[in-house]
Amino acid sequence: MGYRLTKIYTRTGDNGTTGLGDGSRTPKDSPRIEAIGEIDELNSCIGVLLAEDLPDDVHNCLTDIQHDLFDLGGELCMPGHVNITQGQVKRLENILDAFNADLPPLKEFILPGGSRAASLAHLARTVCRRAERSLVKLANSEKVSTVSRNYVNRLSDLLFVVGRALNRDRGDVLWQQGKNK
């Protein structure tokens, strides 16, 4: 981080623009800033999940993911810069496979719920999907790393599996089609 804030308010954004890492300014409602905001919100959701009493393997993987999401935010604030690597995507896939290996196969859709921690994992998953849509939207008008989009896609899958893993003792909450007809 080359520039440290000593004063939190700068007044430079009062005109509806914000500064990017390369020194340029962009409207606060631009697709790039929307994507940065979605990644920030996702990171905050994971922070709330981390406030729960979690198994060490879940806690450690989510903490690593928070660091990755800061890498991704840095990438997005510097147009053309790449921070997320294929190795980070592969790490998520390996973690996903490890968590999923201990879960029973899915035979039905599941509802986002169960324990508080599992519910928070599902909430983070939905925010992650929104962040992914923002990255895709940004990629329609500006260059966005394919690897970064892959990372966010895998992360939503991982958060789904983490939710299931956190419900392992109580079981998944299964959807019952037409239950209230």
C-alpha positions in Angstrom: 0.0 0.0 0.0 1.8 3.0 -1.2 -0.5 5.7 0.2 -1.5 5.7 3.9 -4.5 7.6 5.0 -3.8 9.8 8.0 -7.1 11.6 7.6 -10.2 9.6 6.9 -12.2 12.3 5.1 -10.7 14.0 2.2 -13.7 15.7 0.6 -12.4 14.6 -2.8 -15.5 12.4 -3.3 -18.0 15.1 -2.6 -18.5 15.6 -6.3 -19.6 12.0 -6.8 -16.3 10.5 -7.9 -13.8 8.4 -6.2 -10.1 7.8 -6.7 -8.7 4.6 -8.1 -5.3 3.1 -7.2 -3.8 4.4 -10.4 -4.7 8.0 -9.5 -7.6 8.3 -11.9 -11.1 9.2 -10.8 -14.3 7.5 -11.6 -18.0 8.0 -10.8 -19.0 6.3 -7.6 -21.8 4.5 -9.4 -19.6 3.0 -12.1 -19.5 -0.7 -12.6 -16.0 -0.8 -11.3 -16.9 0.8 -8.0 -20.0 -1.4 -7.8 -17.8 -4.5 -8.1 -15.3 -3.2 -5.5 -18.3 -2.5 -3.2 -19.7 -6.0 -3.7 -16.3 -7.6 -2.9 -16.1 -5.4 0.2 -19.6 -6.4 1.3 -18.7 -10.0 0.8 -15.6 -9.6 2.9 -17.7 -8.0 5.6 -20.2 -10.9 5.5 -17.3 -13.4 5.9 -16.1 -11.3 8.8 -19.5 -11.7 10.5 -19.3 -15.4 9.9 -15.8 -15.5 11.4 -17.3 -14.0 14.6 -19.1 -17.3 15.2 -17.6 -20.3 17.0 -16.3 -22.2 14.0 -14.2 -25.3 13.5 -10.5 -24.4 13.0 -10.4 -25.6 9.4 -13.4 -23.4 8.5 -12.0 -20.4 10.4 -8.6 -20.7 8.8 -9.9 -21.0 5.3 -12.2 -18.0 5.7 -9.4 -15.9 7.1 -7.3 -16.7 4.1 -10.2 -15.9 1.8 -10.5 -12.4 3.5 -6.9 -11.8 2.5 -7.7 -12.9 -1.1 -10.7 -10.6 -1.3 -8.4 -7.7 -0.3 -6.1 -8.8 -3.1 -9.1 -8.8 -5.5 -10.2 -5.4 -4.3 -6.7 -4.1 -5.0 -6.8 -5.6 -8.4 -10.1 -3.9 -9.2 -9.0 -0.5 -8.0 -6.0 -0.6 -10.4 -7.4 -1.1 -13.9 -5.3 -3.6 -15.8 -3.5 -4.9 -12.7 -3.8 -8.6 -11.7 -3.5 -9.9 -8.1 -5.5 -13.1 -8.1 -3.7 -16.2 -9.4 -4.7 -19.5 -10.6 -3.0 -20.9 -7.5 -5.6 -19.2 -5.4 -8.4 -20.6 -7.5 -6.8 -24.1 -7.1 -6.5 -23.7 -3.4 -10.3 -23.0 -3.2 -11.0 -26.1 -5.3 -8.8 -28.2 -3.0 -10.5 -26.9 0.1 -13.9 -27.3 -1.5 -13.1 -30.9 -2.4 -11.9 -31.6 1.2 -15.0 -30.2 2.9 -17.4 -31.8 0.3 -15.7 -35.3 0.7 -17.2 -35.6 4.2 -20.7 -34.6 3.3 -23.5 -36.9 2.1 -24.5 -36.5 -1.5 -27.2 -34.0 -2.3 -30.5 -35.6 -3.4 -32.7 -32.5 -2.9 -32.2 -28.8 -3.0 -31.5 -27.3 0.4 -32.8 -24.2 2.0 -30.3 -21.6 3.4 -30.7 -22.1 7.1 -29.9 -24.5 9.9 -27.4 -23.2 12.4 -26.6 -19.5 12.7 -23.2 -20.1 11.3 -24.5 -22.1 8.4 -27.1 -19.4 7.7 -24.3 -16.8 7.7 -22.3 -18.9 5.2 -25.4 -19.0 2.9 -25.8 -15.2 3.2 -22.2 -14.8 2.3 -22.8 -17.2 -0.7 -25.6 -15.0 -2.0 -23.5 -11.8 -1.6 -20.7 -13.6 -3.4 -23.0 -14.5 -6.3 -24.0 -10.8 -6.5 -20.3 -9.8 -6.5 -19.8 -12.3 -9.3 -22.6 -10.7 -11.4 -21.0 -7.3 -10.8 -17.6 -8.6 -12.1 -19.3 -10.0 -15.2 -21.1 -6.7 -15.7 -17.8 -4.8 -15.4 -16.1 -7.3 -17.8 -18.7 -6.3 -20.4 -17.2 -2.8 -20.6 -13.7 -3.1 -19.2 -11.0 -5.7 -18.9 -11.4 -8.0 -15.8 -9.2 -10.9 -15.1 -10.8 -14.2 -16.0 -9.0 -15.8 -13.1 -10.6 -13.3 -10.7 -14.0 -14.2 -12.0 -13.2 -17.9 -11.6 -12.1 -17.2 -8.0 -15.4 -15.6 -7.1 -17.3 -18.4 -8.8 -15.4 -21.1 -6.9 -15.8 -19.1 -3.7 -19.6 -19.1 -3.9 -19.5 -22.9 -4.3 -17.2 -23.2 -1.3 -19.5 -21.0 0.8 -22.3 -23.3 -0.1 -20.3 -26.4 1.0 -19.2 -24.6 4.2 -22.8 -24.0 5.0 -23.5 -27.7 4.6 -20.5 -28.6 6.6 -21.5 -26.3 9.4 -24.9 -28.1 9.4 -23.4 -31.5 9.3 -24.5 -32.4 12.9 -28.0 -31.2 12.5 -28.5 -32.0 8.8 -29.3 -30.0 5.8 -32.6 -28.1 5.7 -34.3 -29.8 2.7 -36.6 -28.0 0.3 -40.0 -29.7 0.1 -41.5 -28.8 -3.3 -45.1 -27.7 -3.0 -45.1 -28.0 0.8 -47.6 -25.2 1.3 -50.0 -25.8 -1.6 
